[in-house]
Amino acid sequence: MSSNTIELMNRGMECLTEALGVVDAEQFISVIIRERFDYTKWQRQYFDRMVPGEFHENVVKYAVVHPYTGSAERL
């Protein structure tokens, strides 16, 4: 595994354990593995249930609460 992959996995586990706690994070991972979870299919079903404009509305709300503070430059 590359160091980027390991770093990403560590960050992901930190997010899961902060949000769910250690036990629920482990249970979540177990379900994902056991059920052969297809994230793309799940997301497609989630977005298909949205009414027109709902996604944009959610993005705008998120951007207000989580403003970009990085230092990206336009190419």
Secondary structure by P-SEA (a helix, b strand, c coil): ccaaaaaaaaaaaaaaaaaccaaaaaaaaaaaaaacccaaaaaaaaaaacccaaaaaaaaaaaaacccccccccc
